[in-house]
Amino acid sequence: MPATGRVLAALVLAASSVACSSNDHGEKKPSPAAAPRSCDSAVKYGPLPEWARTGFTPPDQDVRYVIGEKRRIVGVVFGYPLQAPAQDDGRNNKILWVSNTAKQGAPPDLVIVGHLDGTSVMARRTVTGGPGPSIVDMPRAGCWTFDLTWSGVHDRLAVPYGS
Protein backbone atom coordinates (compact mmCIF):
# COMPACT_ATOMS: atom_id res chain seq x y z
CA MET A 1 0.00 0.00 0.00
CA PRO A 2 1.44 3.43 -0.88
CA ALA A 3 2.36 5.73 2.02
CA THR A 4 -0.61 8.01 1.27
CA GLY A 5 -2.99 5.05 1.54
CA ARG A 6 -1.48 3.95 4.87
CA VAL A 7 -1.80 7.47 6.29
CA LEU A 8 -5.42 7.71 5.13
CA ALA A 9 -6.23 4.29 6.60
CA ALA A 10 -4.62 5.30 9.92
CA LEU A 11 -6.62 8.55 10.00
CA VAL A 12 -9.90 6.72 9.32
CA LEU A 13 -9.13 4.19 12.05
CA ALA A 14 -8.20 6.91 14.55
CA ALA A 15 -11.28 8.98 13.73
CA SER A 16 -13.61 6.03 14.14
CA SER A 17 -12.31 5.42 17.65
CA VAL A 18 -13.58 8.82 18.91
CA ALA A 19 -17.21 8.40 17.81
CA CYS A 20 -19.97 8.08 20.39
CA SER A 21 -20.73 4.57 21.52
CA SER A 22 -23.79 2.89 20.07
CA ASN A 23 -27.00 2.85 22.05
CA ASP A 24 -28.85 -0.19 23.36
CA HIS A 25 -30.78 -0.52 20.10
CA GLY A 26 -27.76 -1.84 18.21
CA GLU A 27 -27.58 1.15 15.91
CA LYS A 28 -24.29 1.88 14.19
CA LYS A 29 -21.68 4.25 15.56
CA PRO A 30 -21.73 7.69 13.93
CA SER A 31 -19.00 9.10 11.81
CA PRO A 32 -16.68 11.54 13.63
CA ALA A 33 -18.24 14.41 11.66
CA ALA A 34 -21.56 13.68 13.41
CA ALA A 35 -20.09 13.72 16.92
CA PRO A 36 -18.11 16.71 18.20
CA ARG A 37 -16.83 14.64 21.14
CA SER A 38 -17.62 11.42 22.90
CA CYS A 39 -20.69 11.52 25.11
CA ASP A 40 -18.64 9.63 27.69
CA SER A 41 -16.53 12.75 28.25
CA ALA A 42 -19.00 15.47 27.20
CA VAL A 43 -20.31 16.24 30.69
CA LYS A 44 -17.61 17.97 32.71
CA TYR A 45 -17.60 18.32 36.49
CA GLY A 46 -15.70 21.27 37.86
CA PRO A 47 -15.67 25.07 37.87
CA LEU A 48 -17.28 26.74 34.87
CA PRO A 49 -15.15 28.82 32.50
CA GLU A 50 -14.70 32.27 34.07
CA TRP A 51 -16.97 33.94 31.49
CA ALA A 52 -19.88 31.64 32.50
CA ARG A 53 -19.73 32.08 36.30
CA THR A 54 -21.97 35.13 36.76
CA GLY A 55 -24.65 34.39 39.35
CA PHE A 56 -22.93 31.34 40.82
CA THR A 57 -21.91 31.51 44.49
CA PRO A 58 -19.17 30.68 45.04
CA PRO A 59 -18.25 31.42 41.42
CA ASP A 60 -15.66 28.62 41.24
CA GLN A 61 -17.93 25.86 42.62
CA ASP A 62 -17.97 22.48 40.88
CA VAL A 63 -20.97 21.93 38.59
CA ARG A 64 -21.85 19.58 35.75
CA TYR A 65 -21.74 21.22 32.35
CA VAL A 66 -21.25 20.74 28.62
CA ILE A 67 -19.32 23.22 26.49
CA GLY A 68 -19.52 24.01 22.79
CA GLU A 69 -16.76 23.08 20.37
CA LYS A 70 -16.06 26.77 19.77
CA ARG A 71 -16.43 27.58 23.49
CA ARG A 72 -19.18 30.09 22.73
CA ILE A 73 -21.79 28.44 24.97
CA VAL A 74 -21.99 26.36 28.12
CA GLY A 75 -24.94 24.24 29.20
CA VAL A 76 -25.05 23.87 32.99
CA VAL A 77 -26.76 20.50 33.54
CA PHE A 78 -29.01 20.69 36.61
CA GLY A 79 -31.05 17.58 35.79
CA TYR A 80 -28.10 15.16 35.71
CA PRO A 81 -28.27 12.57 34.41
CA LEU A 82 -30.59 13.76 31.67
CA GLN A 83 -33.30 11.20 30.86
CA ALA A 84 -35.17 10.27 27.67
CA PRO A 85 -38.01 10.01 27.46
CA ALA A 86 -38.67 12.48 30.29
CA GLN A 87 -39.52 10.75 33.58
CA ASP A 88 -42.52 11.40 35.85
CA ASP A 89 -40.41 11.31 39.02
CA GLY A 90 -40.39 15.08 39.64
CA ARG A 91 -37.00 15.59 37.94
CA ASN A 92 -36.53 17.75 34.87
CA ASN A 93 -33.97 17.82 32.08
CA LYS A 94 -32.97 21.33 33.14
CA ILE A 95 -30.09 23.00 31.31
CA LEU A 96 -29.02 26.60 31.93
CA TRP A 97 -27.47 27.93 28.71
CA VAL A 98 -24.79 30.62 29.15
CA SER A 99 -23.32 32.35 26.10
CA ASN A 100 -20.23 34.50 25.86
CA THR A 101 -21.12 36.01 22.49
CA ALA A 102 -24.00 37.45 20.47
CA LYS A 103 -24.39 39.55 17.36
CA GLN A 104 -26.49 42.70 17.54
CA GLY A 105 -29.74 42.70 15.60
CA ALA A 106 -29.91 38.92 15.10
CA PRO A 107 -32.90 36.87 16.36
CA PRO A 108 -32.31 36.19 20.05
CA ASP A 109 -34.00 32.77 20.43
CA LEU A 110 -31.75 29.79 21.08
CA VAL A 111 -32.58 27.14 18.49
CA ILE A 112 -31.42 23.61 19.26
CA VAL A 113 -31.37 21.05 16.47
CA GLY A 114 -30.52 17.69 17.99
CA HIS A 115 -29.43 14.58 16.11
CA LEU A 116 -29.36 11.20 17.84
CA ASP A 117 -25.94 9.92 16.82
CA GLY A 118 -25.95 6.86 14.60
CA THR A 119 -29.61 7.33 13.60
CA SER A 120 -31.81 9.55 11.47
CA VAL A 121 -33.73 10.73 14.58
CA MET A 122 -33.72 14.49 15.06
CA ALA A 123 -35.53 16.94 17.30
CA ARG A 124 -35.84 20.73 17.26
CA ARG A 125 -36.27 22.81 20.40
CA THR A 126 -36.43 26.58 20.93
CA VAL A 127 -35.51 28.51 24.05
CA THR A 128 -37.44 31.76 23.72
CA GLY A 129 -35.34 34.84 24.37
CA GLY A 130 -32.01 33.12 23.81
CA PRO A 131 -29.62 31.33 26.13
CA GLY A 132 -30.97 30.96 29.66
CA PRO A 133 -32.88 28.40 31.70
CA SER A 134 -34.58 25.60 29.77
CA ILE A 135 -36.05 22.13 29.97
CA VAL A 136 -34.67 20.15 27.03
CA ASP A 137 -36.46 16.82 26.57
CA MET A 138 -35.36 14.43 23.83
CA PRO A 139 -37.49 11.58 22.47
CA ARG A 140 -34.92 8.79 22.94
CA ALA A 141 -31.90 7.91 25.05
CA GLY A 142 -28.43 8.06 23.53
CA CYS A 143 -25.73 10.46 22.47
CA TRP A 144 -27.28 13.62 21.05
CA THR A 145 -25.34 16.16 19.01
CA PHE A 146 -26.86 19.61 19.51
CA ASP A 147 -26.37 22.30 16.86
CA LEU A 148 -27.15 25.54 18.68
CA THR A 149 -27.90 28.88 17.01
CA TRP A 150 -28.67 32.16 18.79
CA SER A 151 -28.25 35.84 17.96
CA GLY A 152 -26.37 35.02 14.75
CA VAL A 153 -23.93 32.69 16.54
CA HIS A 154 -23.49 28.91 16.14
CA ASP A 155 -21.86 26.22 18.27
CA ARG A 156 -22.12 22.47 18.61
CA LEU A 157 -21.84 20.00 21.48
CA ALA A 158 -22.62 16.43 22.54
CA VAL A 159 -25.17 15.71 25.26
CA PRO A 160 -25.88 12.24 26.70
CA TYR A 161 -29.41 11.18 27.64
CA GLY A 162 -29.93 8.00 29.66
CA SER A 163 -33.08 5.90 29.80
Contacts in CASP RR format, 6 or more apart in sequence:
PFRMAT RR
TARGET T0000
AUTHOR 0000-0000-0000
METHOD contacts of the structure
MODEL  1
MPATGRVLAALVLAASSVACSSNDHGEKKPSPAAAPRSCDSAVKYGPLPE
WARTGFTPPDQDVRYVIGEKRRIVGVVFGYPLQAPAQDDGRNNKILWVSN
TAKQGAPPDLVIVGHLDGTSVMARRTVTGGPGPSIVDMPRAGCWTFDLTW
SGVHDRLAVPYGS
1 9 0 8 1.000
15 31 0 8 1.000
15 32 0 8 1.000
16 29 0 8 1.000
16 31 0 8 1.000
16 32 0 8 1.000
18 32 0 8 1.000
18 35 0 8 1.000
18 37 0 8 1.000
18 38 0 8 1.000
19 29 0 8 1.000
19 30 0 8 1.000
19 31 0 8 1.000
19 32 0 8 1.000
19 34 0 8 1.000
19 35 0 8 1.000
19 38 0 8 1.000
19 117 0 8 1.000
20 29 0 8 1.000
20 30 0 8 1.000
20 35 0 8 1.000
20 38 0 8 1.000
20 39 0 8 1.000
20 40 0 8 1.000
20 117 0 8 1.000
20 118 0 8 1.000
20 142 0 8 1.000
20 143 0 8 1.000
20 158 0 8 1.000
21 29 0 8 1.000
21 38 0 8 1.000
21 39 0 8 1.000
21 40 0 8 1.000
21 143 0 8 1.000
22 28 0 8 1.000
22 29 0 8 1.000
22 118 0 8 1.000
23 116 0 8 1.000
23 140 0 8 1.000
23 141 0 8 1.000
23 142 0 8 1.000
23 143 0 8 1.000
24 141 0 8 1.000
24 163 0 8 1.000
27 118 0 8 1.000
27 119 0 8 1.000
28 118 0 8 1.000
29 117 0 8 1.000
29 118 0 8 1.000
30 117 0 8 1.000
30 118 0 8 1.000
30 143 0 8 1.000
30 145 0 8 1.000
34 115 0 8 1.000
34 117 0 8 1.000
34 118 0 8 1.000
34 145 0 8 1.000
35 117 0 8 1.000
35 143 0 8 1.000
35 145 0 8 1.000
35 158 0 8 1.000
36 68 0 8 1.000
36 69 0 8 1.000
36 145 0 8 1.000
36 156 0 8 1.000
36 157 0 8 1.000
36 158 0 8 1.000
37 69 0 8 1.000
37 157 0 8 1.000
37 158 0 8 1.000
38 143 0 8 1.000
38 158 0 8 1.000
39 117 0 8 1.000
39 142 0 8 1.000
39 143 0 8 1.000
39 144 0 8 1.000
39 158 0 8 1.000
39 159 0 8 1.000
39 160 0 8 1.000
40 160 0 8 1.000
42 66 0 8 1.000
42 143 0 8 1.000
42 157 0 8 1.000
42 158 0 8 1.000
42 159 0 8 1.000
42 160 0 8 1.000
43 64 0 8 1.000
43 65 0 8 1.000
43 66 0 8 1.000
43 77 0 8 1.000
43 80 0 8 1.000
43 159 0 8 1.000
43 160 0 8 1.000
44 64 0 8 1.000
44 65 0 8 1.000
44 66 0 8 1.000
44 67 0 8 1.000
45 62 0 8 1.000
45 63 0 8 1.000
45 64 0 8 1.000
46 62 0 8 1.000
46 63 0 8 1.000
46 64 0 8 1.000
46 65 0 8 1.000
47 53 0 8 1.000
47 59 0 8 1.000
47 60 0 8 1.000
47 61 0 8 1.000
47 62 0 8 1.000
47 63 0 8 1.000
48 56 0 8 1.000
48 63 0 8 1.000
48 65 0 8 1.000
48 74 0 8 1.000
48 76 0 8 1.000
48 98 0 8 1.000
49 67 0 8 1.000
49 71 0 8 1.000
49 74 0 8 1.000
49 100 0 8 1.000
51 100 0 8 1.000
52 65 0 8 1.000
52 74 0 8 1.000
52 76 0 8 1.000
52 98 0 8 1.000
52 100 0 8 1.000
53 59 0 8 1.000
53 60 0 8 1.000
54 98 0 8 1.000
56 63 0 8 1.000
63 76 0 8 1.000
63 77 0 8 1.000
64 76 0 8 1.000
64 77 0 8 1.000
64 80 0 8 1.000
65 74 0 8 1.000
65 75 0 8 1.000
65 76 0 8 1.000
65 77 0 8 1.000
66 74 0 8 1.000
66 75 0 8 1.000
66 77 0 8 1.000
66 157 0 8 1.000
66 158 0 8 1.000
66 159 0 8 1.000
67 73 0 8 1.000
67 74 0 8 1.000
67 75 0 8 1.000
67 157 0 8 1.000
68 74 0 8 1.000
68 148 0 8 1.000
68 155 0 8 1.000
68 156 0 8 1.000
68 157 0 8 1.000
69 155 0 8 1.000
69 156 0 8 1.000
69 157 0 8 1.000
70 154 0 8 1.000
70 155 0 8 1.000
70 156 0 8 1.000
71 100 0 8 1.000
71 155 0 8 1.000
72 99 0 8 1.000
72 100 0 8 1.000
72 101 0 8 1.000
72 153 0 8 1.000
72 154 0 8 1.000
72 155 0 8 1.000
73 97 0 8 1.000
73 98 0 8 1.000
73 99 0 8 1.000
73 100 0 8 1.000
73 131 0 8 1.000
73 148 0 8 1.000
73 150 0 8 1.000
73 153 0 8 1.000
73 155 0 8 1.000
73 157 0 8 1.000
74 97 0 8 1.000
74 98 0 8 1.000
75 95 0 8 1.000
75 96 0 8 1.000
75 97 0 8 1.000
75 98 0 8 1.000
75 157 0 8 1.000
76 95 0 8 1.000
76 96 0 8 1.000
76 97 0 8 1.000
76 98 0 8 1.000
77 94 0 8 1.000
77 95 0 8 1.000
78 92 0 8 1.000
78 94 0 8 1.000
78 95 0 8 1.000
78 96 0 8 1.000
79 91 0 8 1.000
79 92 0 8 1.000
79 93 0 8 1.000
79 94 0 8 1.000
79 95 0 8 1.000
81 160 0 8 1.000
81 161 0 8 1.000
81 162 0 8 1.000
82 93 0 8 1.000
82 95 0 8 1.000
82 136 0 8 1.000
82 138 0 8 1.000
82 159 0 8 1.000
82 160 0 8 1.000
82 161 0 8 1.000
82 162 0 8 1.000
83 91 0 8 1.000
83 93 0 8 1.000
83 141 0 8 1.000
83 161 0 8 1.000
83 162 0 8 1.000
83 163 0 8 1.000
84 93 0 8 1.000
84 137 0 8 1.000
84 138 0 8 1.000
84 139 0 8 1.000
84 140 0 8 1.000
84 141 0 8 1.000
84 142 0 8 1.000
84 161 0 8 1.000
84 162 0 8 1.000
84 163 0 8 1.000
85 137 0 8 1.000
85 138 0 8 1.000
85 139 0 8 1.000
85 140 0 8 1.000
86 92 0 8 1.000
86 93 0 8 1.000
86 137 0 8 1.000
92 135 0 8 1.000
93 135 0 8 1.000
93 136 0 8 1.000
93 137 0 8 1.000
93 138 0 8 1.000
93 161 0 8 1.000
94 133 0 8 1.000
94 134 0 8 1.000
94 135 0 8 1.000
95 133 0 8 1.000
95 134 0 8 1.000
95 135 0 8 1.000
95 136 0 8 1.000
96 132 0 8 1.000
96 133 0 8 1.000
96 134 0 8 1.000
97 110 0 8 1.000
97 127 0 8 1.000
97 130 0 8 1.000
97 131 0 8 1.000
97 132 0 8 1.000
97 133 0 8 1.000
97 134 0 8 1.000
97 148 0 8 1.000
98 131 0 8 1.000
98 132 0 8 1.000
99 130 0 8 1.000
99 131 0 8 1.000
99 150 0 8 1.000
99 151 0 8 1.000
99 153 0 8 1.000
101 151 0 8 1.000
101 153 0 8 1.000
102 108 0 8 1.000
102 150 0 8 1.000
102 151 0 8 1.000
102 152 0 8 1.000
102 153 0 8 1.000
103 151 0 8 1.000
103 152 0 8 1.000
103 153 0 8 1.000
105 151 0 8 1.000
106 150 0 8 1.000
106 151 0 8 1.000
106 152 0 8 1.000
106 153 0 8 1.000
107 150 0 8 1.000
107 151 0 8 1.000
107 152 0 8 1.000
108 129 0 8 1.000
108 130 0 8 1.000
108 150 0 8 1.000
108 151 0 8 1.000
109 126 0 8 1.000
109 127 0 8 1.000
109 128 0 8 1.000
109 129 0 8 1.000
109 130 0 8 1.000
109 150 0 8 1.000
110 126 0 8 1.000
110 127 0 8 1.000
110 129 0 8 1.000
110 130 0 8 1.000
110 131 0 8 1.000
110 132 0 8 1.000
110 134 0 8 1.000
110 148 0 8 1.000
110 149 0 8 1.000
110 150 0 8 1.000
111 124 0 8 1.000
111 125 0 8 1.000
111 126 0 8 1.000
111 148 0 8 1.000
111 149 0 8 1.000
111 150 0 8 1.000
112 124 0 8 1.000
112 125 0 8 1.000
112 126 0 8 1.000
112 127 0 8 1.000
112 136 0 8 1.000
112 146 0 8 1.000
112 147 0 8 1.000
112 148 0 8 1.000
113 122 0 8 1.000
113 123 0 8 1.000
113 124 0 8 1.000
113 146 0 8 1.000
113 147 0 8 1.000
113 149 0 8 1.000
114 122 0 8 1.000
114 123 0 8 1.000
114 124 0 8 1.000
114 125 0 8 1.000
114 138 0 8 1.000
114 144 0 8 1.000
114 145 0 8 1.000
114 146 0 8 1.000
114 147 0 8 1.000
115 121 0 8 1.000
115 122 0 8 1.000
115 144 0 8 1.000
115 145 0 8 1.000
115 147 0 8 1.000
116 122 0 8 1.000
116 138 0 8 1.000
116 140 0 8 1.000
116 142 0 8 1.000
116 143 0 8 1.000
116 144 0 8 1.000
117 142 0 8 1.000
117 143 0 8 1.000
117 144 0 8 1.000
117 145 0 8 1.000
117 158 0 8 1.000
121 139 0 8 1.000
121 140 0 8 1.000
123 138 0 8 1.000
123 139 0 8 1.000
125 134 0 8 1.000
125 136 0 8 1.000
125 137 0 8 1.000
127 134 0 8 1.000
130 150 0 8 1.000
130 151 0 8 1.000
131 150 0 8 1.000
136 159 0 8 1.000
138 144 0 8 1.000
138 161 0 8 1.000
140 161 0 8 1.000
141 161 0 8 1.000
141 162 0 8 1.000
141 163 0 8 1.000
142 160 0 8 1.000
142 161 0 8 1.000
142 162 0 8 1.000
143 158 0 8 1.000
143 159 0 8 1.000
143 160 0 8 1.000
144 158 0 8 1.000
144 159 0 8 1.000
144 160 0 8 1.000
144 161 0 8 1.000
145 156 0 8 1.000
145 157 0 8 1.000
145 158 0 8 1.000
145 159 0 8 1.000
146 156 0 8 1.000
146 157 0 8 1.000
146 158 0 8 1.000
146 159 0 8 1.000
147 154 0 8 1.000
147 156 0 8 1.000
148 154 0 8 1.000
148 155 0 8 1.000
148 156 0 8 1.000
148 157 0 8 1.000
END
